[in-house]
Amino acid sequence: MDFAFDARTEELRGRLLAFMDEHVLPAEAVAHEQRAKLDSPWDTPAVVDELKAEARRQGLWNLFLPDAEYGAGLTNLQYAPLAEITGRSPQLAPTALNCAAPDTGNMEVLFQFASQQQKKQWLEPLLAGEIRSAFAMTEPDVASSDATNIETRIERSGDEYVINGRKWYISGAMNPDCKIFIVMGKTDPDGADVRRQQSMILVPRDTAGLEVRRAMQVYGYEDHYHGGHAEVVFDNVRVPVSNLIGEEGGGFAIAQARLGPGRIHHCMRLIGMAERAIELMCRRAVSREAFGKPLAQQGVVQNWIADARVTVEQLRLLVLKTAWLMDTVGNRGAHTEIQSIKIATPRAVIDIIDHAVQLHGAGGVSQDFPLAELWAGARTLKLADGPDEVHQRSLARRELKKYL
Protein backbone atom coordinates (compact mmCIF):
# COMPACT_ATOMS: atom_id res chain seq x y z
CA MET A 1 0.00 0.00 0.00
CA ASP A 2 1.24 3.48 -0.88
CA PHE A 3 0.44 5.95 1.90
CA ALA A 4 2.08 8.95 0.25
CA PHE A 5 -0.01 11.88 -0.97
CA ASP A 6 0.20 12.60 -4.68
CA ALA A 7 2.12 15.57 -6.03
CA ARG A 8 -0.86 17.91 -6.32
CA THR A 9 -2.00 17.17 -2.78
CA GLU A 10 1.49 17.77 -1.39
CA GLU A 11 1.76 21.05 -3.28
CA LEU A 12 -1.61 22.25 -1.99
CA ARG A 13 -0.78 21.08 1.54
CA GLY A 14 2.37 23.16 1.53
CA ARG A 15 0.56 26.26 0.32
CA LEU A 16 -2.32 25.77 2.74
CA LEU A 17 -0.05 25.22 5.74
CA ALA A 18 1.76 28.45 4.90
CA PHE A 19 -1.58 30.27 4.49
CA MET A 20 -2.68 29.01 7.90
CA ASP A 21 0.54 30.10 9.63
CA GLU A 22 0.87 33.42 7.88
CA HIS A 23 -2.75 34.53 7.70
CA VAL A 24 -5.41 32.43 9.45
CA LEU A 25 -3.95 31.71 12.89
CA PRO A 26 -2.80 35.34 13.41
CA ALA A 27 -6.28 36.48 12.37
CA GLU A 28 -8.05 34.59 15.16
CA ALA A 29 -7.39 37.24 17.80
CA VAL A 30 -8.02 40.04 15.29
CA ALA A 31 -11.40 38.60 14.34
CA HIS A 32 -12.36 38.33 18.00
CA GLU A 33 -11.48 41.97 18.62
CA GLN A 34 -13.25 43.18 15.49
CA ARG A 35 -16.40 41.22 16.27
CA ALA A 36 -16.68 42.87 19.68
CA LYS A 37 -16.92 46.27 17.95
CA LEU A 38 -19.52 45.34 15.30
CA ASP A 39 -23.02 46.79 15.37
CA SER A 40 -24.43 43.27 15.06
CA PRO A 41 -22.68 40.08 16.23
CA TRP A 42 -23.80 38.44 12.99
CA ASP A 43 -21.92 40.87 10.76
CA THR A 44 -18.67 39.61 9.27
CA PRO A 45 -15.40 40.98 10.69
CA ALA A 46 -13.30 42.75 8.08
CA VAL A 47 -10.41 40.35 8.56
CA VAL A 48 -12.58 37.45 7.35
CA ASP A 49 -13.17 39.17 4.01
CA GLU A 50 -9.43 39.85 3.82
CA LEU A 51 -8.72 36.16 4.38
CA LYS A 52 -11.19 35.18 1.65
CA ALA A 53 -9.60 37.58 -0.82
CA GLU A 54 -6.12 36.26 -0.03
CA ALA A 55 -7.21 32.61 -0.27
CA ARG A 56 -8.81 33.24 -3.63
CA ARG A 57 -5.71 35.08 -4.83
CA GLN A 58 -3.60 32.07 -3.86
CA GLY A 59 -5.93 29.59 -5.57
CA LEU A 60 -7.05 28.04 -2.26
CA TRP A 61 -10.73 28.31 -3.13
CA ASN A 62 -13.65 25.84 -3.42
CA LEU A 63 -11.30 22.95 -2.73
CA PHE A 64 -14.20 20.75 -1.58
CA LEU A 65 -15.97 20.47 -4.95
CA PRO A 66 -14.60 17.65 -7.14
CA ASP A 67 -15.82 19.15 -10.41
CA ALA A 68 -12.98 20.90 -12.24
CA GLU A 69 -15.29 23.47 -13.86
CA TYR A 70 -17.02 24.65 -10.69
CA GLY A 71 -14.45 23.65 -8.05
CA ALA A 72 -10.85 22.56 -7.65
CA GLY A 73 -11.40 19.15 -9.22
CA LEU A 74 -9.93 17.28 -6.24
CA THR A 75 -10.91 13.77 -5.26
CA ASN A 76 -12.09 13.05 -1.72
CA LEU A 77 -8.71 11.46 -1.03
CA GLN A 78 -6.92 14.62 -2.18
CA TYR A 79 -9.23 16.92 -0.25
CA ALA A 80 -9.03 14.99 3.05
CA PRO A 81 -5.61 16.23 4.25
CA LEU A 82 -6.52 19.78 3.20
CA ALA A 83 -9.78 19.75 5.16
CA GLU A 84 -7.83 18.41 8.12
CA ILE A 85 -5.56 21.45 8.02
CA THR A 86 -8.54 23.82 8.02
CA GLY A 87 -9.89 21.99 11.09
CA ARG A 88 -7.09 23.55 13.13
CA SER A 89 -9.04 26.81 12.94
CA PRO A 90 -12.61 25.66 12.28
CA GLN A 91 -14.18 29.10 12.74
CA LEU A 92 -12.01 30.93 10.22
CA ALA A 93 -10.21 28.59 7.82
CA PRO A 94 -13.16 26.82 6.12
CA THR A 95 -14.92 30.16 5.59
CA ALA A 96 -11.73 31.73 4.24
CA LEU A 97 -11.46 28.99 1.61
CA ASN A 98 -15.21 29.02 0.79
CA CYS A 99 -15.30 25.48 2.16
CA ALA A 100 -17.58 25.98 5.16
CA ALA A 101 -20.80 24.17 5.99
CA PRO A 102 -23.65 24.49 5.26
CA ASP A 103 -22.62 26.20 2.02
CA THR A 104 -20.51 23.25 0.88
CA GLY A 105 -23.41 20.81 1.15
CA ASN A 106 -25.79 23.27 -0.47
CA MET A 107 -23.41 23.88 -3.35
CA GLU A 108 -23.07 20.13 -3.86
CA VAL A 109 -26.87 19.79 -3.97
CA LEU A 110 -27.16 22.60 -6.51
CA PHE A 111 -24.31 21.21 -8.57
CA GLN A 112 -25.82 17.71 -8.72
CA PHE A 113 -29.56 18.36 -8.85
CA ALA A 114 -30.36 22.00 -9.73
CA SER A 115 -31.57 23.26 -13.09
CA GLN A 116 -29.31 25.47 -15.18
CA GLN A 117 -31.35 28.52 -14.19
CA GLN A 118 -31.04 27.62 -10.49
CA LYS A 119 -27.29 27.14 -10.86
CA LYS A 120 -26.95 30.51 -12.54
CA GLN A 121 -28.99 32.31 -9.90
CA TRP A 122 -27.68 30.63 -6.74
CA LEU A 123 -24.76 28.25 -7.29
CA GLU A 124 -22.53 30.70 -9.11
CA PRO A 125 -22.73 33.48 -6.47
CA LEU A 126 -22.18 30.87 -3.74
CA LEU A 127 -19.08 29.59 -5.52
CA ALA A 128 -17.87 33.17 -5.83
CA GLY A 129 -18.34 33.73 -2.10
CA GLU A 130 -20.72 36.61 -2.78
CA ILE A 131 -23.59 35.16 -0.72
CA ARG A 132 -24.17 32.54 1.97
CA SER A 133 -26.92 29.93 2.32
CA ALA A 134 -28.83 27.76 4.80
CA PHE A 135 -30.23 24.22 4.78
CA ALA A 136 -33.62 23.91 6.50
CA MET A 137 -34.46 20.35 7.51
CA THR A 138 -34.43 19.86 11.32
CA GLU A 139 -37.67 20.57 13.18
CA PRO A 140 -38.35 21.07 16.91
CA ASP A 141 -41.64 19.18 17.07
CA VAL A 142 -40.52 15.84 15.63
CA ALA A 143 -37.56 13.49 15.97
CA SER A 144 -35.60 14.76 13.01
CA SER A 145 -33.09 11.93 13.28
CA ASP A 146 -35.75 10.14 11.22
CA ALA A 147 -36.18 12.43 8.21
CA THR A 148 -39.47 10.77 7.30
CA ASN A 149 -40.96 12.56 10.34
CA ILE A 150 -40.57 16.01 8.77
CA GLU A 151 -43.89 17.89 9.02
CA THR A 152 -43.24 21.05 7.00
CA ARG A 153 -45.72 21.12 4.09
CA ILE A 154 -44.93 22.12 0.52
CA GLU A 155 -48.24 22.29 -1.36
CA ARG A 156 -48.80 23.02 -5.04
CA SER A 157 -51.08 25.99 -5.77
CA GLY A 158 -51.20 26.76 -9.46
CA ASP A 159 -47.78 27.98 -10.58
CA GLU A 160 -46.53 28.24 -7.00
CA TYR A 161 -45.67 26.11 -4.01
CA VAL A 162 -46.92 27.20 -0.58
CA ILE A 163 -44.67 26.32 2.36
CA ASN A 164 -45.73 26.10 6.01
CA GLY A 165 -43.63 24.81 8.90
CA ARG A 166 -41.18 25.55 11.68
CA LYS A 167 -37.51 24.62 11.60
CA TRP A 168 -34.67 25.08 14.07
CA TYR A 169 -30.89 24.81 14.23
CA ILE A 170 -30.82 26.07 10.66
CA SER A 171 -27.11 26.77 10.26
CA GLY A 172 -26.09 30.00 8.57
CA ALA A 173 -29.51 31.64 8.75
CA MET A 174 -28.46 34.47 11.08
CA ASN A 175 -25.79 35.68 8.68
CA PRO A 176 -27.01 38.81 6.81
CA ASP A 177 -25.25 37.44 3.71
CA CYS A 178 -27.49 34.34 3.77
CA LYS A 179 -29.69 34.91 0.73
CA ILE A 180 -31.11 31.47 -0.04
CA PHE A 181 -32.61 28.55 1.92
CA ILE A 182 -32.84 24.97 0.72
CA VAL A 183 -35.98 23.75 2.47
CA MET A 184 -37.04 20.14 2.95
CA GLY A 185 -40.74 19.44 3.41
CA LYS A 186 -43.48 17.05 2.37
CA THR A 187 -45.23 17.40 -0.98
CA ASP A 188 -47.01 14.03 -0.60
CA PRO A 189 -47.55 13.37 3.13
CA ASP A 190 -49.89 10.44 2.47
CA GLY A 191 -47.69 8.69 -0.09
CA ALA A 192 -47.23 4.96 0.32
CA ASP A 193 -43.44 5.17 0.16
CA VAL A 194 -42.36 7.21 3.19
CA ARG A 195 -39.08 8.06 1.42
CA ARG A 196 -40.88 9.58 -1.56
CA GLN A 197 -43.04 12.01 0.40
CA GLN A 198 -40.37 14.73 0.74
CA SER A 199 -39.12 17.38 -1.67
CA MET A 200 -36.55 20.15 -1.59
CA ILE A 201 -37.22 23.69 -2.70
CA LEU A 202 -35.32 26.98 -2.94
CA VAL A 203 -36.67 29.85 -0.85
CA PRO A 204 -34.98 33.27 -1.09
CA ARG A 205 -34.48 34.88 2.31
CA ASP A 206 -36.54 37.97 1.44
CA THR A 207 -39.65 35.93 0.53
CA ALA A 208 -42.80 37.10 2.33
CA GLY A 209 -43.74 34.84 5.24
CA LEU A 210 -40.20 33.64 5.97
CA GLU A 211 -39.22 34.70 9.50
CA VAL A 212 -35.80 34.10 11.03
CA ARG A 213 -37.09 34.13 14.60
CA ARG A 214 -34.06 33.68 16.86
CA ALA A 215 -30.55 32.29 17.17
CA MET A 216 -30.22 28.93 18.91
CA GLN A 217 -27.24 28.44 21.19
CA VAL A 218 -24.94 25.42 21.10
CA TYR A 219 -23.57 24.76 24.59
CA GLY A 220 -23.84 28.50 25.20
CA TYR A 221 -22.13 29.46 21.91
CA GLU A 222 -23.89 31.16 19.03
CA ASP A 223 -21.35 30.31 16.30
CA HIS A 224 -21.20 33.80 14.83
CA TYR A 225 -18.57 32.93 12.22
CA HIS A 226 -20.82 30.41 10.47
CA GLY A 227 -23.96 32.50 10.71
CA GLY A 228 -25.46 30.87 13.78
CA HIS A 229 -28.17 28.24 14.04
CA ALA A 230 -31.61 29.79 13.78
CA GLU A 231 -35.23 28.99 14.43
CA VAL A 232 -37.08 29.76 11.19
CA VAL A 233 -40.81 29.91 10.55
CA PHE A 234 -42.43 29.50 7.11
CA ASP A 235 -45.93 31.01 7.15
CA ASN A 236 -47.69 30.63 3.78
CA VAL A 237 -44.42 31.25 1.97
CA ARG A 238 -44.99 31.25 -1.78
CA VAL A 239 -42.32 30.52 -4.38
CA PRO A 240 -42.53 29.63 -8.10
CA VAL A 241 -42.82 26.00 -9.09
CA SER A 242 -39.48 26.44 -10.86
CA ASN A 243 -37.81 26.68 -7.42
CA LEU A 244 -38.29 22.95 -6.84
CA ILE A 245 -34.95 21.10 -6.83
CA GLY A 246 -35.17 18.00 -8.99
CA GLU A 247 -38.57 16.30 -8.88
CA GLU A 248 -41.36 15.99 -6.36
CA GLY A 249 -40.60 13.13 -4.01
CA GLY A 250 -36.85 13.37 -4.57
CA GLY A 251 -36.03 15.20 -1.34
CA PHE A 252 -35.07 12.20 0.77
CA ALA A 253 -32.64 10.89 -1.86
CA ILE A 254 -31.12 14.36 -2.28
CA ALA A 255 -30.65 14.61 1.49
CA GLN A 256 -28.82 11.29 1.56
CA ALA A 257 -26.57 12.37 -1.31
CA ARG A 258 -25.83 15.61 0.56
CA LEU A 259 -25.02 13.98 3.88
CA GLY A 260 -22.34 11.53 2.68
CA PRO A 261 -19.74 14.16 1.75
CA GLY A 262 -20.87 16.33 4.67
CA ARG A 263 -20.11 13.59 7.18
CA ILE A 264 -16.63 12.89 5.86
CA HIS A 265 -15.80 16.60 5.62
CA HIS A 266 -16.70 17.01 9.30
CA CYS A 267 -14.50 14.05 10.21
CA MET A 268 -11.60 15.41 8.18
CA ARG A 269 -11.80 18.71 10.04
CA LEU A 270 -12.23 16.95 13.40
CA ILE A 271 -8.81 15.37 12.97
CA GLY A 272 -7.36 18.86 12.51
CA MET A 273 -9.17 19.96 15.67
CA ALA A 274 -7.58 17.05 17.53
CA GLU A 275 -4.14 18.01 16.21
CA ARG A 276 -4.66 21.58 17.47
CA ALA A 277 -5.65 20.20 20.87
CA ILE A 278 -2.56 17.96 21.01
CA GLU A 279 -0.33 20.90 20.11
CA LEU A 280 -1.87 23.06 22.84
CA MET A 281 -1.61 20.18 25.30
CA CYS A 282 2.09 19.70 24.59
CA ARG A 283 2.89 23.40 24.79
CA ARG A 284 1.07 23.63 28.11
CA ALA A 285 2.76 20.52 29.47
CA VAL A 286 6.28 21.81 28.87
CA SER A 287 5.56 25.33 30.15
CA ARG A 288 3.83 24.60 33.48
CA GLU A 289 4.96 22.94 36.72
CA ALA A 290 2.89 21.20 39.37
CA PHE A 291 3.98 19.28 42.46
CA GLY A 292 7.63 20.06 41.90
CA LYS A 293 8.08 19.09 38.24
CA PRO A 294 6.87 20.04 34.75
CA LEU A 295 3.46 18.73 33.74
CA ALA A 296 5.23 17.01 30.85
CA GLN A 297 6.88 14.69 33.38
CA GLN A 298 3.63 13.69 35.04
CA GLY A 299 2.72 10.13 34.05
CA VAL A 300 -0.96 10.83 33.49
CA VAL A 301 -0.14 13.71 31.12
CA GLN A 302 2.25 11.52 29.15
CA ASN A 303 -0.48 8.89 28.86
CA TRP A 304 -2.96 11.48 27.56
CA ILE A 305 -0.52 12.68 24.92
CA ALA A 306 0.53 9.18 23.83
CA ASP A 307 -3.06 7.95 23.62
CA ALA A 308 -4.06 11.04 21.66
CA ARG A 309 -1.33 10.48 19.08
CA VAL A 310 -2.24 6.81 18.61
CA THR A 311 -5.92 7.66 18.29
CA VAL A 312 -5.40 10.40 15.71
CA GLU A 313 -3.21 8.19 13.55
CA GLN A 314 -5.86 5.46 13.60
CA LEU A 315 -8.69 7.85 12.78
CA ARG A 316 -6.78 9.48 9.95
CA LEU A 317 -6.20 6.12 8.26
CA LEU A 318 -9.89 5.24 8.52
CA VAL A 319 -10.94 8.62 7.12
CA LEU A 320 -8.48 8.29 4.23
CA LYS A 321 -9.72 4.77 3.49
CA THR A 322 -13.28 6.09 3.46
CA ALA A 323 -12.33 8.93 1.12
CA TRP A 324 -10.60 6.45 -1.20
CA LEU A 325 -13.67 4.19 -1.25
CA MET A 326 -15.97 7.12 -2.01
CA ASP A 327 -13.75 7.94 -4.97
CA THR A 328 -13.49 4.36 -6.25
CA VAL A 329 -16.81 2.65 -5.46
CA GLY A 330 -19.06 5.63 -4.64
CA ASN A 331 -20.85 6.75 -1.50
CA ARG A 332 -23.06 3.66 -1.41
CA GLY A 333 -20.06 1.37 -1.59
CA ALA A 334 -18.42 3.31 1.24
CA HIS A 335 -21.54 3.30 3.41
CA THR A 336 -20.09 1.19 6.21
CA GLU A 337 -16.92 3.27 6.41
CA ILE A 338 -18.82 6.59 6.30
CA GLN A 339 -20.90 5.45 9.25
CA SER A 340 -17.82 4.14 11.05
CA ILE A 341 -15.96 7.44 10.89
CA LYS A 342 -19.11 9.35 11.85
CA ILE A 343 -19.34 7.24 15.01
CA ALA A 344 -15.66 6.99 15.89
CA THR A 345 -14.23 10.41 15.08
CA PRO A 346 -16.32 12.81 17.21
CA ARG A 347 -16.23 10.37 20.14
CA ALA A 348 -12.44 10.15 20.14
CA VAL A 349 -11.79 13.82 19.40
CA ILE A 350 -14.06 14.90 22.25
CA ASP A 351 -11.89 12.82 24.58
CA ILE A 352 -8.67 14.37 23.28
CA ILE A 353 -9.99 17.93 23.57
CA ASP A 354 -11.33 17.17 27.04
CA HIS A 355 -7.88 16.12 28.22
CA ALA A 356 -6.43 19.30 26.72
CA VAL A 357 -9.04 21.31 28.64
CA GLN A 358 -8.13 19.48 31.84
CA LEU A 359 -4.45 20.22 31.31
CA HIS A 360 -5.20 23.94 30.92
CA GLY A 361 -7.24 24.09 34.11
CA ALA A 362 -9.49 27.15 34.32
CA GLY A 363 -7.95 28.47 31.12
CA GLY A 364 -9.27 25.44 29.26
CA VAL A 365 -12.88 26.46 29.76
CA SER A 366 -12.22 30.15 29.08
CA GLN A 367 -12.33 32.28 25.95
CA ASP A 368 -8.53 32.74 26.11
CA PHE A 369 -7.98 29.37 24.46
CA PRO A 370 -9.96 27.74 21.62
CA LEU A 371 -10.47 24.48 23.50
CA ALA A 372 -13.93 25.06 24.96
CA GLU A 373 -15.34 26.06 21.59
CA LEU A 374 -13.57 23.14 19.90
CA TRP A 375 -15.12 20.79 22.45
CA ALA A 376 -18.61 22.20 21.89
CA GLY A 377 -18.21 21.81 18.12
CA ALA A 378 -16.96 18.23 18.37
CA ARG A 379 -19.67 17.25 20.86
CA THR A 380 -22.37 18.67 18.59
CA LEU A 381 -21.21 16.42 15.76
CA LYS A 382 -22.30 13.36 17.75
CA LEU A 383 -25.85 14.35 16.82
CA ALA A 384 -25.42 16.47 13.70
CA ASP A 385 -25.75 14.72 10.32
CA GLY A 386 -27.62 11.94 12.09
CA PRO A 387 -27.11 10.90 15.74
CA ASP A 388 -24.46 8.27 16.42
CA GLU A 389 -27.15 5.84 17.55
CA VAL A 390 -28.83 5.91 14.12
CA HIS A 391 -25.54 5.05 12.44
CA GLN A 392 -24.77 2.34 15.00
CA ARG A 393 -28.20 0.78 14.36
CA SER A 394 -27.68 0.72 10.60
CA LEU A 395 -24.09 -0.49 10.85
CA ALA A 396 -25.03 -3.33 13.23
CA ARG A 397 -27.85 -4.47 10.93
CA ARG A 398 -25.43 -4.63 8.02
CA GLU A 399 -22.97 -6.72 10.03
CA LEU A 400 -25.70 -9.05 11.32
CA LYS A 401 -26.99 -9.72 7.79
CA LYS A 402 -23.81 -11.65 7.11
CA TYR A 403 -24.89 -14.27 9.63
CA LEU A 404 -28.60 -14.57 8.86
C-alpha positions in Angstrom: 0.0 0.0 0.0 1.2 3.5 -0.9 0.4 5.9 1.9 2.1 9.0 0.2 0.0 11.9 -1.0 0.2 12.6 -4.7 2.1 15.6 -6.0 -0.9 17.9 -6.3 -2.0 17.2 -2.8 1.5 17.8 -1.4 1.8 21.0 -3.3 -1.6 22.2 -2.0 -0.8 21.1 1.5 2.4 23.2 1.5 0.6 26.3 0.3 -2.3 25.8 2.7 0.0 25.2 5.7 1.8 28.5 4.9 -1.6 30.3 4.5 -2.7 29.0 7.9 0.5 30.1 9.6 0.9 33.4 7.9 -2.8 34.5 7.7 -5.4 32.4 9.4 -3.9 31.7 12.9 -2.8 35.3 13.4 -6.3 36.5 12.4 -8.1 34.6 15.2 -7.4 37.2 17.8 -8.0 40.0 15.3 -11.4 38.6 14.3 -12.4 38.3 18.0 -11.5 42.0 18.6 -13.2 43.2 15.5 -16.4 41.2 16.3 -16.7 42.9 19.7 -16.9 46.3 17.9 -19.5 45.3 15.3 -23.0 46.8 15.4 -24.4 43.3 15.1 -22.7 40.1 16.2 -23.8 38.4 13.0 -21.9 40.9 10.8 -18.7 39.6 9.3 -15.4 41.0 10.7 -13.3 42.7 8.1 -10.4 40.3 8.6 -12.6 37.4 7.3 -13.2 39.2 4.0 -9.4 39.8 3.8 -8.7 36.2 4.4 -11.2 35.2 1.6 -9.6 37.6 -0.8 -6.1 36.3 0.0 -7.2 32.6 -0.3 -8.8 33.2 -3.6 -5.7 35.1 -4.8 -3.6 32.1 -3.9 -5.9 29.6 -5.6 -7.1 28.0 -2.3 -10.7 28.3 -3.1 -13.6 25.8 -3.4 -11.3 23.0 -2.7 -14.2 20.7 -1.6 -16.0 20.5 -5.0 -14.6 17.6 -7.1 -15.8 19.1 -10.4 -13.0 20.9 -12.2 -15.3 23.5 -13.9 -17.0 24.7 -10.7 -14.5 23.6 -8.0 -10.9 22.6 -7.6 -11.4 19.2 -9.2 -9.9 17.3 -6.2 -10.9 13.8 -5.3 -12.1 13.1 -1.7 -8.7 11.5 -1.0 -6.9 14.6 -2.2 -9.2 16.9 -0.3 -9.0 15.0 3.0 -5.6 16.2 4.2 -6.5 19.8 3.2 -9.8 19.8 5.2 -7.8 18.4 8.1 -5.6 21.5 8.0 -8.5 23.8 8.0 -9.9 22.0 11.1 -7.1 23.5 13.1 -9.0 26.8 12.9 -12.6 25.7 12.3 -14.2 29.1 12.7 -12.0 30.9 10.2 -10.2 28.6 7.8 -13.2 26.8 6.1 -14.9 30.2 5.6 -11.7 31.7 4.2 -11.5 29.0 1.6 -15.2 29.0 0.8 -15.3 25.5 2.2 -17.6 26.0 5.2 -20.8 24.2 6.0 -23.6 24.5 5.3 -22.6 26.2 2.0 -20.5 23.3 0.9 -23.4 20.8 1.1 -25.8 23.3 -0.5 -23.4 23.9 -3.4 -23.1 20.1 -3.9 -26.9 19.8 -4.0 -27.2 22.6 -6.5 -24.3 21.2 -8.6 -25.8 17.7 -8.7 -29.6 18.4 -8.9 -30.4 22.0 -9.7 -31.6 23.3 -13.1 -29.3 25.5 -15.2 -31.4 28.5 -14.2 -31.0 27.6 -10.5 -27.3 27.1 -10.9 -26.9 30.5 -12.5 -29.0 32.3 -9.9 -27.7 30.6 -6.7 -24.8 28.3 -7.3 -22.5 30.7 -9.1 -22.7 33.5 -6.5 -22.2 30.9 -3.7 -19.1 29.6 -5.5 -17.9 33.2 -5.8 -18.3 33.7 -2.1 -20.7 36.6 -2.8 -23.6 35.2 -0.7 -24.2 32.5 2.0 -26.9 29.9 2.3 -28.8 27.8 4.8 -30.2 24.2 4.8 -33.6 23.9 6.5 -34.5 20.4 7.5 -34.4 19.9 11.3 -37.7 20.6 13.2 -38.3 21.1 16.9 -41.6 19.2 17.1 -40.5 15.8 15.6 -37.6 13.5 16.0 -35.6 14.8 13.0 -33.1 11.9 13.3 -35.8 10.1 11.2 -36.2 12.4 8.2 -39.5 10.8 7.3 -41.0 12.6 10.3 -40.6 16.0 8.8 -43.9 17.9 9.0 -43.2 21.0 7.0 -45.7 21.1 4.1 -44.9 22.1 0.5 -48.2 22.3 -1.4 -48.8 23.0 -5.0 -51.1 26.0 -5.8 -51.2 26.8 -9.5 -47.8 28.0 -10.6 -46.5 28.2 -7.0 -45.7 26.1 -4.0 -46.9 27.2 -0.6 -44.7 26.3 2.4 -45.7 26.1 6.0 -43.6 24.8 8.9 -41.2 25.5 11.7 -37.5 24.6 11.6 -34.7 25.1 14.1 -30.9 24.8 14.2 -30.8 26.1 10.7 -27.1 26.8 10.3 -26.1 30.0 8.6 -29.5 31.6 8.8 -28.5 34.5 11.1 -25.8 35.7 8.7 -27.0 38.8 6.8 -25.3 37.4 3.7 -27.5 34.3 3.8 -29.7 34.9 0.7 -31.1 31.5 0.0 -32.6 28.5 1.9 -32.8 25.0 0.7 -36.0 23.8 2.5 -37.0 20.1 2.9 -40.7 19.4 3.4 -43.5 17.1 2.4 -45.2 17.4 -1.0 -47.0 14.0 -0.6 -47.5 13.4 3.1 -49.9 10.4 2.5 -47.7 8.7 -0.1 -47.2 5.0 0.3 -43.4 5.2 0.2 -42.4 7.2 3.2 -39.1 8.1 1.4 -40.9 9.6 -1.6 -43.0 12.0 0.4 -40.4 14.7 0.7 -39.1 17.4 -1.7 -36.5 20.2 -1.6 -37.2 23.7 -2.7 -35.3 27.0 -2.9 -36.7 29.8 -0.8 -35.0 33.3 -1.1 -34.5 34.9 2.3 -36.5 38.0 1.4 -39.7 35.9 0.5 -42.8 37.1 2.3 -43.7 34.8 5.2 -40.2 33.6 6.0 -39.2 34.7 9.5 -35.8 34.1 11.0 -37.1 34.1 14.6 -34.1 33.7 16.9 -30.6 32.3 17.2 -30.2 28.9 18.9 -27.2 28.4 21.2 -24.9 25.4 21.1 -23.6 24.8 24.6 -23.8 28.5 25.2 -22.1 29.5 21.9 -23.9 31.2 19.0 -21.3 30.3 16.3 -21.2 33.8 14.8 -18.6 32.9 12.2 -20.8 30.4 10.5 -24.0 32.5 10.7 -25.5 30.9 13.8 -28.2 28.2 14.0 -31.6 29.8 13.8 -35.2 29.0 14.4 -37.1 29.8 11.2 -40.8 29.9 10.5 -42.4 29.5 7.1 -45.9 31.0 7.2 -47.7 30.6 3.8 -44.4 31.2 2.0 -45.0 31.3 -1.8 -42.3 30.5 -4.4 -42.5 29.6 -8.1 -42.8 26.0 -9.1 -39.5 26.4 -10.9 -37.8 26.7 -7.4 -38.3 22.9 -6.8 -34.9 21.1 -6.8 -35.2 18.0 -9.0 -38.6 16.3 -8.9 -41.4 16.0 -6.4 -40.6 13.1 -4.0 -36.8 13.4 -4.6 -36.0 15.2 -1.3 -35.1 12.2 0.8 -32.6 10.9 -1.9 -31.1 14.4 -2.3 -30.7 14.6 1.5 -28.8 11.3 1.6 -26.6 12.4 -1.3 -25.8 15.6 0.6 -25.0 14.0 3.9 -22.3 11.5 2.7 -19.7 14.2 1.7 -20.9 16.3 4.7 -20.1 13.6 7.2 -16.6 12.9 5.9 -15.8 16.6 5.6 -16.7 17.0 9.3 -14.5 14.0 10.2 -11.6 15.4 8.2 -11.8 18.7 10.0 -12.2 17.0 13.4 -8.8 15.4 13.0 -7.4 18.9 12.5 -9.2 20.0 15.7 -7.6 17.0 17.5 -4.1 18.0 16.2 -4.7 21.6 17.5 -5.7 20.2 20.9 -2.6 18.0 21.0 -0.3 20.9 20.1 -1.9 23.1 22.8 -1.6 20.2 25.3 2.1 19.7 24.6 2.9 23.4 24.8 1.1 23.6 28.1 2.8 20.5 29.5 6.3 21.8 28.9 5.6 25.3 30.2 3.8 24.6 33.5 5.0 22.9 36.7 2.9 21.2 39.4 4.0 19.3 42.5 7.6 20.1 41.9 8.1 19.1 38.2 6.9 20.0 34.8 3.5 18.7 33.7 5.2 17.0 30.8 6.9 14.7 33.4 3.6 13.7 35.0 2.7 10.1 34.1 -1.0 10.8 33.5 -0.1 13.7 31.1 2.2 11.5 29.2 -0.5 8.9 28.9 -3.0 11.5 27.6 -0.5 12.7 24.9 0.5 9.2 23.8 -3.1 7.9 23.6 -4.1 11.0 21.7 -1.3 10.5 19.1 -2.2 6.8 18.6 -5.9 7.7 18.3 -5.4 10.4 15.7 -3.2 8.2 13.6 -5.9 5.5 13.6 -8.7 7.9 12.8 -6.8 9.5 9.9 -6.2 6.1 8.3 -9.9 5.2 8.5 -10.9 8.6 7.1 -8.5 8.3 4.2 -9.7 4.8 3.5 -13.3 6.1 3.5 -12.3 8.9 1.1 -10.6 6.5 -1.2 -13.7 4.2 -1.3 -16.0 7.1 -2.0 -13.7 7.9 -5.0 -13.5 4.4 -6.2 -16.8 2.7 -5.5 -19.1 5.6 -4.6 -20.9 6.8 -1.5 -23.1 3.7 -1.4 -20.1 1.4 -1.6 -18.4 3.3 1.2 -21.5 3.3 3.4 -20.1 1.2 6.2 -16.9 3.3 6.4 -18.8 6.6 6.3 -20.9 5.4 9.2 -17.8 4.1 11.0 -16.0 7.4 10.9 -19.1 9.4 11.8 -19.3 7.2 15.0 -15.7 7.0 15.9 -14.2 10.4 15.1 -16.3 12.8 17.2 -16.2 10.4 20.1 -12.4 10.2 20.1 -11.8 13.8 19.4 -14.1 14.9 22.2 -11.9 12.8 24.6 -8.7 14.4 23.3 -10.0 17.9 23.6 -11.3 17.2 27.0 -7.9 16.1 28.2 -6.4 19.3 26.7 -9.0 21.3 28.6 -8.1 19.5 31.8 -4.4 20.2 31.3 -5.2 23.9 30.9 -7.2 24.1 34.1 -9.5 27.2 34.3 -8.0 28.5 31.1 -9.3 25.4 29.3 -12.9 26.5 29.8 -12.2 30.2 29.1 -12.3 32.3 26.0 -8.5 32.7 26.1 -8.0 29.4 24.5 -10.0 27.7 21.6 -10.5 24.5 23.5 -13.9 25.1 25.0 -15.3 26.1 21.6 -13.6 23.1 19.9 -15.1 20.8 22.5 -18.6 22.2 21.9 -18.2 21.8 18.1 -17.0 18.2 18.4 -19.7 17.2 20.9 -22.4 18.7 18.6 -21.2 16.4 15.8 -22.3 13.4 17.7 -25.8 14.3 16.8 -25.4 16.5 13.7 -25.7 14.7 10.3 -27.6 11.9 12.1 -27.1 10.9 15.7 -24.5 8.3 16.4 -27.1 5.8 17.5 -28.8 5.9 14.1 -25.5 5.0 12.4 -24.8 2.3 15.0 -28.2 0.8 14.4 -27.7 0.7 10.6 -24.1 -0.5 10.9 -25.0 -3.3 13.2 -27.9 -4.5 10.9 -25.4 -4.6 8.0 -23.0 -6.7 10.0 -25.7 -9.0 11.3 -27.0 -9.7 7.8 -23.8 -11.7 7.1 -24.9 -14.3 9.6 -28.6 -14.6 8.9 
